[in-house]
Amino acid sequence: MKNFYHRAWAEINLDVLKNNIEIIREYSGNRDIIAIVKANAYGHGDAECALAMNHIGVKHFAVSNLWEAQNLSSAGVEGDILLFGYCDIPLIFENLDKNYIFTVGSVPYAMELSEAAVKAGLKIPVHIKFDTGMCRVGITTAEEADQILALPGLDCRAGYTHFSVADSLEKEAVEFTEKQYKKLADICHARKLPMHSQNSGGILFHKDFDDFIRAGIVMYGHRPNTEYPLPDGIKSVFSMKAVISQIKTIKPGDTVSYGRTFKADHETRLALIPCGYADGFNRRLSGQWNVLIHGKPAPVCGRICMDQTLVDITDIPEAQIGDEVTVYSDETFGGSSVDHAADLIGTISYELLCCIGTRVPRIFIENGKEKDILRYI
């Protein structure tokens, strides 16, 4: 066990990731996958996850911005990389030696980019973003699409949109998703423009829409909506662990942590774990979360601190300093999973995963063994 394990770390199971993708492929009729690896692959480690996907034939990726794209390129990731977000035009020209595809979401921006490309004697590869109901980036009309498609400096390879409620099976939500899809399809099909709109919710609940699918949270084994199950076999890629660094026994009446929100009513054996909200162990779980030690629940006592947390191990007499602690487990859904934690505090797994701290090393598991360690600091 390496020394830094004696704090907190995350385990990223690349075997599970690759299996999840194979299930998604079969589930979606073997259409091409655009793998979403923005936000550091939702906290999992973008380059390492993308390289693992390369090994099973994934050749399309999408990120939020240029810096994320450059991180993939620097790691040797193969395939094209779509940038969802705005990119300054000078930066586009500095990166034309890469296989990046840029988003145009307005006619003025598209015209400016095309004009610069024509002056340079180039064509810029782009996807056109359509706003079909999110009211974020994107054009809204066929007339705007025609203006962009006519621009001589752009190589328009696809159109895309983003669903707002594809993760819901409520009648109104389904109708709105179908309306979003129809608006995009009417424009793209008439112009023989390939298209993609299916986020994770779209993949699971609207199977027959597009030329490509955009797999995000479902690839990592989490539910876009915890009301509905994942396809059989999809599992969580992620777990976060720590160790017991100190044990102490407190007396009835003693209080624990900031705000003295926990008061012992009996002699209580406490374990200190060096993992807190700066590591991504969300503070709102204070007083309502169980970590796992020897497979048994150990309740969090008092408030989760920035760097450490106290848990009750009175009912785990075998617990000792150095023992492994599971903070978030790799259950698909259950009492220690990230999905369950998100439900408890009224958020989504996306947020909890993206907030795993940069001081938490990522340990990548492949073929059942540790393959690599990613440390940010």
C-alpha positions as a Python dict, from the first residue, in 0.01 Angstrom:
ca = {
    (1, 'M'): (0, 0, 0),
    (2, 'K'): (149, 330, -109),
    (3, 'N'): (190, 603, 150),
    (4, 'F'): (-62, 844, 6),
    (5, 'Y'): (-329, 575, 42),
    (6, 'H'): (-317, 664, 410),
    (7, 'R'): (-534, 959, 331),
    (8, 'A'): (-811, 950, 68),
    (9, 'W'): (-820, 822, -288),
    (10, 'A'): (-1065, 733, -564),
    (11, 'E'): (-1071, 406, -752),
    (12, 'I'): (-1176, 416, -1117),
    (13, 'N'): (-1255, 74, -1261),
    (14, 'L'): (-1176, 84, -1631),
    (15, 'D'): (-1297, -274, -1675),
    (16, 'V'): (-1642, -165, -1561),
    (17, 'L'): (-1627, 144, -1782),
    (18, 'K'): (-1554, -63, -2092),
    (19, 'N'): (-1827, -314, -2006),
    (20, 'N'): (-2076, -30, -1958),
    (21, 'I'): (-1993, 102, -2304),
    (22, 'E'): (-2045, -237, -2465),
    (23, 'I'): (-2388, -260, -2299),
    (24, 'I'): (-2474, 92, -2419),
    (25, 'R'): (-2368, 1, -2772),
    (26, 'E'): (-2593, -302, -2779),
    (27, 'Y'): (-2877, -110, -2614),
    (28, 'S'): (-2859, 165, -2876),
    (29, 'G'): (-2836, -52, -3185),
    (30, 'N'): (-2458, -22, -3219),
    (31, 'R'): (-2468, 340, -3325),
    (32, 'D'): (-2150, 544, -3296),
    (33, 'I'): (-2085, 679, -2948),
    (34, 'I'): (-1972, 1032, -2878),
    (35, 'A'): (-1824, 983, -2531),
    (36, 'I'): (-1864, 1281, -2302),
    (37, 'V'): (-1545, 1338, -2105),
    (38, 'K'): (-1591, 1702, -2007),
    (39, 'A'): (-1531, 1812, -1648),
    (40, 'N'): (-1245, 1564, -1618),
    (41, 'A'): (-1476, 1283, -1732),
    (42, 'Y'): (-1719, 1379, -1457),
    (43, 'G'): (-1438, 1362, -1203),
    (44, 'H'): (-1307, 1023, -1314),
    (45, 'G'): (-994, 1131, -1506),
    (46, 'D'): (-1055, 1235, -1866),
    (47, 'A'): (-743, 1120, -2050),
    (48, 'E'): (-723, 783, -1878),
    (49, 'C'): (-1091, 709, -1940),
    (50, 'A'): (-1070, 823, -2303),
    (51, 'L'): (-763, 607, -2369),
    (52, 'A'): (-945, 307, -2223),
    (53, 'M'): (-1237, 381, -2456),
    (54, 'N'): (-998, 403, -2752),
    (55, 'H'): (-904, 41, -2681),
    (56, 'I'): (-1262, -71, -2745),
    (57, 'G'): (-1313, 139, -3055),
    (58, 'V'): (-1457, 468, -2931),
    (59, 'K'): (-1334, 738, -3169),
    (60, 'H'): (-1554, 1038, -3090),
    (61, 'F'): (-1529, 1249, -2776),
    (62, 'A'): (-1680, 1571, -2650),
    (63, 'V'): (-1556, 1827, -2399),
    (64, 'S'): (-1659, 2166, -2270),
    (65, 'N'): (-1366, 2380, -2378),
    (66, 'L'): (-1030, 2402, -2551),
    (67, 'W'): (-822, 2324, -2243),
    (68, 'E'): (-1005, 1998, -2189),
    (69, 'A'): (-950, 1907, -2555),
    (70, 'Q'): (-579, 1985, -2527),
    (71, 'N'): (-550, 1757, -2224),
    (72, 'L'): (-684, 1467, -2431),
    (73, 'S'): (-453, 1546, -2723),
    (74, 'S'): (-149, 1568, -2496),
    (75, 'A'): (-228, 1221, -2364),
    (76, 'G'): (-242, 1073, -2715),
    (77, 'V'): (-617, 1013, -2728),
    (78, 'E'): (-721, 914, -3081),
    (79, 'G'): (-1034, 1032, -3258),
    (80, 'D'): (-1214, 1361, -3307),
    (81, 'I'): (-1296, 1590, -3015),
    (82, 'L'): (-1602, 1811, -3023),
    (83, 'L'): (-1590, 2130, -2817),
    (84, 'F'): (-1935, 2218, -2685),
    (85, 'G'): (-1844, 2565, -2563),
    (86, 'Y'): (-1747, 2893, -2724),
    (87, 'C'): (-1387, 2916, -2843),
    (88, 'D'): (-1208, 3239, -2933),
    (89, 'I'): (-1136, 3244, -3304),
    (90, 'P'): (-758, 3306, -3270),
    (91, 'L'): (-737, 2999, -3046),
    (92, 'I'): (-918, 2791, -3307),
    (93, 'F'): (-652, 2880, -3564),
    (94, 'E'): (-376, 2793, -3318),
    (95, 'N'): (-520, 2442, -3287),
    (96, 'L'): (-606, 2346, -3642),
    (97, 'D'): (-336, 2082, -3641),
    (98, 'K'): (-551, 1888, -3394),
    (99, 'N'): (-861, 1686, -3481),
    (100, 'Y'): (-1094, 1924, -3300),
    (101, 'I'): (-1447, 2007, -3410),
    (102, 'F'): (-1584, 2342, -3299),
    (103, 'T'): (-1939, 2444, -3218),
    (104, 'V'): (-2117, 2728, -3395),
    (105, 'G'): (-2428, 2837, -3215),
    (106, 'S'): (-2508, 3171, -3372),
    (107, 'V'): (-2501, 3319, -3722),
    (108, 'P'): (-2277, 3615, -3631),
    (109, 'Y'): (-2013, 3389, -3476),
    (110, 'A'): (-2032, 3150, -3771),
    (111, 'M'): (-1989, 3437, -4016),
    (112, 'E'): (-1688, 3575, -3829),
    (113, 'L'): (-1526, 3231, -3815),
    (114, 'S'): (-1593, 3165, -4183),
    (115, 'E'): (-1451, 3502, -4288),
    (116, 'A'): (-1129, 3434, -4096),
    (117, 'A'): (-1107, 3085, -4246),
    (118, 'V'): (-1153, 3212, -4602),
    (119, 'K'): (-877, 3469, -4554),
    (120, 'A'): (-650, 3188, -4438),
    (121, 'G'): (-754, 2959, -4722),
    (122, 'L'): (-904, 2704, -4482),
    (123, 'K'): (-1225, 2531, -4384),
    (124, 'I'): (-1301, 2491, -4015),
    (125, 'P'): (-1474, 2168, -3904),
    (126, 'V'): (-1787, 2252, -3704),
    (127, 'H'): (-2108, 2114, -3567),
    (128, 'I'): (-2408, 2346, -3561),
    (129, 'K'): (-2579, 2376, -3223),
    (130, 'F'): (-2957, 2410, -3227),
    (131, 'D'): (-3158, 2547, -2937),
    (132, 'T'): (-3474, 2336, -2930),
    (133, 'G'): (-3597, 2423, -2583),
    (134, 'M'): (-3308, 2463, -2338),
    (135, 'C'): (-3275, 2834, -2422),
    (136, 'R'): (-2897, 2811, -2401),
    (137, 'V'): (-2647, 2818, -2690),
    (138, 'G'): (-2786, 2754, -3036),
    (139, 'I'): (-2975, 2873, -3339),
    (140, 'T'): (-3350, 2821, -3357),
    (141, 'T'): (-3457, 2833, -3721),
    (142, 'A'): (-3401, 2660, -4052),
    (143, 'E'): (-3319, 2998, -4206),
    (144, 'E'): (-3025, 3039, -3967),
    (145, 'A'): (-2909, 2688, -4050),
    (146, 'D'): (-2912, 2769, -4420),
    (147, 'Q'): (-2708, 3083, -4362),
    (148, 'I'): (-2444, 2885, -4173),
    (149, 'L'): (-2440, 2596, -4422),
    (150, 'A'): (-2379, 2844, -4706),
    (151, 'L'): (-2067, 2990, -4544),
    (152, 'P'): (-1759, 2896, -4750),
    (153, 'G'): (-1514, 2877, -4462),
    (154, 'L'): (-1698, 2613, -4260),
    (155, 'D'): (-1707, 2237, -4296),
    (156, 'C'): (-2043, 2163, -4130),
    (157, 'R'): (-2034, 1798, -4029),
    (158, 'A'): (-2340, 1762, -3804),
    (159, 'G'): (-2614, 1939, -3617),
    (160, 'Y'): (-2698, 1878, -3255),
    (161, 'T'): (-2918, 1981, -2968),
    (162, 'H'): (-2951, 1898, -2600),
    (163, 'F'): (-3259, 1748, -2437),
    (164, 'S'): (-3387, 1910, -2121),
    (165, 'V'): (-3617, 1636, -1984),
    (166, 'A'): (-3520, 1318, -2169),
    (167, 'D'): (-3454, 1152, -1833),
    (168, 'S'): (-3824, 1163, -1740),
    (169, 'L'): (-4106, 934, -1850),
    (170, 'E'): (-4379, 1176, -1743),
    (171, 'K'): (-4618, 1233, -2033),
    (172, 'E'): (-4545, 1605, -2066),
    (173, 'A'): (-4169, 1545, -2052),
    (174, 'V'): (-4184, 1274, -2319),
    (175, 'E'): (-4390, 1501, -2544),
    (176, 'F'): (-4144, 1787, -2499),
    (177, 'T'): (-3846, 1562, -2579),
    (178, 'E'): (-4018, 1436, -2893),
    (179, 'K'): (-4091, 1798, -2990),
    (180, 'Q'): (-3723, 1886, -2942),
    (181, 'Y'): (-3618, 1591, -3156),
    (182, 'K'): (-3865, 1670, -3434),
    (183, 'K'): (-3747, 2030, -3456),
    (184, 'L'): (-3387, 1917, -3501),
    (185, 'A'): (-3471, 1628, -3733),
    (186, 'D'): (-3690, 1838, -3963),
    (187, 'I'): (-3401, 2075, -4024),
    (188, 'C'): (-3115, 1824, -4039),
    (189, 'H'): (-3283, 1551, -4243),
    (190, 'A'): (-3396, 1796, -4510),
    (191, 'R'): (-3036, 1911, -4547),
    (192, 'K'): (-2880, 1564, -4519),
    (193, 'L'): (-2694, 1681, -4210),
    (194, 'P'): (-2600, 1407, -3960),
    (195, 'M'): (-2733, 1477, -3612),
    (196, 'H'): (-2701, 1391, -3245),
    (197, 'S'): (-2921, 1475, -2951),
    (198, 'Q'): (-2935, 1170, -2727),
    (199, 'N'): (-2779, 1238, -2391),
    (200, 'S'): (-2788, 963, -2128),
    (201, 'G'): (-3159, 1008, -2069),
    (202, 'G'): (-3222, 1004, -2441),
    (203, 'I'): (-3023, 682, -2484),
    (204, 'L'): (-3220, 506, -2211),
    (205, 'F'): (-3571, 628, -2290),
    (206, 'H'): (-3571, 741, -2656),
    (207, 'K'): (-3374, 474, -2833),
    (208, 'D'): (-3429, 534, -3205),
    (209, 'F'): (-3356, 901, -3263),
    (210, 'D'): (-3014, 985, -3404),
    (211, 'D'): (-2711, 903, -3615),
    (212, 'F'): (-2488, 925, -3306),
    (213, 'I'): (-2552, 890, -2935),
    (214, 'R'): (-2387, 1108, -2671),
    (215, 'A'): (-2316, 895, -2367),
    (216, 'G'): (-2237, 1080, -2047),
    (217, 'I'): (-2326, 984, -1691),
    (218, 'V'): (-2462, 644, -1797),
    (219, 'M'): (-2114, 541, -1916),
    (220, 'Y'): (-1987, 593, -1564),
    (221, 'G'): (-2264, 381, -1417),
    (222, 'H'): (-2497, 641, -1271),
    (223, 'R'): (-2861, 717, -1334),
    (224, 'P'): (-2962, 1036, -1513),
    (225, 'N'): (-3279, 1010, -1304),
    (226, 'T'): (-3270, 794, -990),
    (227, 'E'): (-3639, 711, -1028),
    (228, 'Y'): (-3556, 476, -1314),
    (229, 'P'): (-3314, 179, -1328),
    (230, 'L'): (-3017, 142, -1558),
    (231, 'P'): (-2999, -139, -1815),
    (232, 'D'): (-2890, -469, -1662),
    (233, 'G'): (-2517, -497, -1617),
    (234, 'I'): (-2428, -127, -1604),
    (235, 'K'): (-2237, -56, -1285),
    (236, 'S'): (-2066, 236, -1119),
    (237, 'V'): (-1705, 293, -1222),
    (238, 'F'): (-1625, 504, -914),
    (239, 'S'): (-1557, 457, -547),
    (240, 'M'): (-1384, 682, -293),
    (241, 'K'): (-1190, 542, -1),
    (242, 'A'): (-981, 647, 296),
    (243, 'V'): (-828, 489, 604),
    (244, 'I'): (-872, 516, 978),
    (245, 'S'): (-596, 747, 1103),
    (246, 'Q'): (-690, 769, 1472),
    (247, 'I'): (-930, 605, 1718),
    (248, 'K'): (-1057, 754, 2042),
    (249, 'T'): (-1335, 688, 2290),
    (250, 'I'): (-1556, 971, 2412),
    (251, 'K'): (-1784, 985, 2716),
    (252, 'P'): (-2155, 1060, 2744),
    (253, 'G'): (-2205, 1433, 2708),
    (254, 'D'): (-1901, 1491, 2487),
    (255, 'T'): (-1970, 1682, 2165),
    (256, 'V'): (-1814, 1633, 1825),
    (257, 'S'): (-1691, 1864, 1548),
    (258, 'Y'): (-1793, 2217, 1447),
    (259, 'G'): (-2113, 2352, 1592),
    (260, 'R'): (-2128, 2068, 1850),
    (261, 'T'): (-2412, 1915, 1651),
    (262, 'F'): (-2340, 1562, 1779),
    (263, 'K'): (-2358, 1484, 2151),
    (264, 'A'): (-2276, 1136, 2275),
    (265, 'D'): (-2544, 974, 2491),
    (266, 'H'): (-2325, 673, 2569),
    (267, 'E'): (-1958, 584, 2560),
    (268, 'T'): (-1873, 602, 2191),
    (269, 'R'): (-1574, 477, 1998),
    (270, 'L'): (-1483, 717, 1718),
    (271, 'A'): (-1262, 675, 1414),
    (272, 'L'): (-1103, 973, 1244),
    (273, 'I'): (-1086, 945, 866),
    (274, 'P'): (-871, 1192, 670),
    (275, 'C'): (-1136, 1282, 414),
    (276, 'G'): (-1355, 1591, 412),
    (277, 'Y'): (-1548, 1825, 192),
    (278, 'A'): (-1231, 1954, 21),
    (279, 'D'): (-1193, 1597, -105),
    (280, 'G'): (-1551, 1585, -230),
    (281, 'F'): (-1717, 1428, 76),
    (282, 'N'): (-2013, 1661, 71),
    (283, 'R'): (-2070, 1854, 394),
    (284, 'R'): (-2448, 1825, 360),
    (285, 'L'): (-2412, 1454, 437),
    (286, 'S'): (-2312, 1542, 794),
    (287, 'G'): (-2513, 1341, 1043),
    (288, 'Q'): (-2695, 1136, 778),
    (289, 'W'): (-2431, 924, 602),
    (290, 'N'): (-2267, 592, 676),
    (291, 'V'): (-1920, 504, 556),
    (292, 'L'): (-1833, 134, 534),
    (293, 'I'): (-1565, -32, 748),
    (294, 'H'): (-1525, -409, 723),
    (295, 'G'): (-1845, -397, 520),
    (296, 'K'): (-2039, -251, 813),
    (297, 'P'): (-2199, 94, 838),
    (298, 'A'): (-2023, 355, 1050),
    (299, 'P'): (-2238, 668, 1096),
    (300, 'V'): (-2085, 1013, 1047),
    (301, 'C'): (-2077, 1195, 1380),
    (302, 'G'): (-2113, 1571, 1369),
    (303, 'R'): (-2016, 1789, 1078),
    (304, 'I'): (-1790, 1677, 798),
    (305, 'C'): (-1484, 1904, 810),
    (306, 'M'): (-1269, 2032, 526),
    (307, 'D'): (-1003, 1765, 570),
    (308, 'Q'): (-1138, 1501, 807),
    (309, 'T'): (-1450, 1333, 942),
    (310, 'L'): (-1538, 1140, 1256),
    (311, 'V'): (-1746, 823, 1240),
    (312, 'D'): (-1894, 596, 1507),
    (313, 'I'): (-1726, 253, 1519),
    (314, 'T'): (-1871, 142, 1852),
    (315, 'D'): (-2043, -150, 1678),
    (316, 'I'): (-1731, -242, 1477),
    (317, 'P'): (-1495, -362, 1750),
    (318, 'E'): (-1252, -511, 1498),
    (319, 'A'): (-1186, -169, 1341),
    (320, 'Q'): (-831, -44, 1390),
    (321, 'I'): (-594, 226, 1267),
    (322, 'G'): (-501, 172, 901),
    (323, 'D'): (-822, -7, 808),
    (324, 'E'): (-979, 85, 475),
    (325, 'V'): (-1290, 301, 479),
    (326, 'T'): (-1535, 323, 188),
    (327, 'V'): (-1670, 678, 172),
    (328, 'Y'): (-1864, 640, -155),
    (329, 'S'): (-1903, 288, -287),
    (330, 'D'): (-1921, 153, -642),
    (331, 'E'): (-2270, 16, -592),
    (332, 'T'): (-2496, 92, -885),
    (333, 'F'): (-2755, 221, -641),
    (334, 'G'): (-2770, 163, -269),
    (335, 'G'): (-2693, 279, 81),
    (336, 'S'): (-2338, 396, 13),
    (337, 'S'): (-2354, 486, -355),
    (338, 'V'): (-2302, 832, -501),
    (339, 'D'): (-2658, 816, -639),
    (340, 'H'): (-2795, 758, -290),
    (341, 'A'): (-2584, 1040, -146),
    (342, 'A'): (-2717, 1275, -413),
    (343, 'D'): (-3075, 1180, -335),
    (344, 'L'): (-3019, 1240, 37),
    (345, 'I'): (-2903, 1597, -9),
    (346, 'G'): (-3124, 1696, -300),
    (347, 'T'): (-2869, 1710, -579),
    (348, 'I'): (-2749, 1482, -860),
    (349, 'S'): (-2462, 1237, -895),
    (350, 'Y'): (-2307, 1460, -1163),
    (351, 'E'): (-2239, 1731, -906),
    (352, 'L'): (-2092, 1500, -642),
    (353, 'L'): (-1862, 1331, -893),
    (354, 'C'): (-1745, 1656, -1048),
    (355, 'C'): (-1661, 1790, -701),
    (356, 'I'): (-1411, 1517, -610),
    (357, 'G'): (-1106, 1720, -511),
    (358, 'T'): (-784, 1754, -705),
    (359, 'R'): (-585, 1634, -404),
    (360, 'V'): (-761, 1296, -428),
    (361, 'P'): (-545, 1060, -639),
    (362, 'R'): (-731, 852, -896),
    (363, 'I'): (-628, 486, -898),
    (364, 'F'): (-716, 320, -1230),
    (365, 'I'): (-807, -47, -1222),
    (366, 'E'): (-776, -253, -1540),
    (367, 'N'): (-779, -630, -1583),
    (368, 'G'): (-846, -647, -1213),
    (369, 'K'): (-517, -477, -1121),
    (370, 'E'): (-390, -129, -1053),
    (371, 'K'): (-286, 14, -1388),
    (372, 'D'): (-200, 374, -1315),
    (373, 'I'): (-220, 650, -1058),
    (374, 'L'): (-318, 1006, -1146),
    (375, 'R'): (-215, 1276, -902),
    (376, 'Y'): (-310, 1637, -967),
    (377, 'I'): (-106, 1787, -683),
}
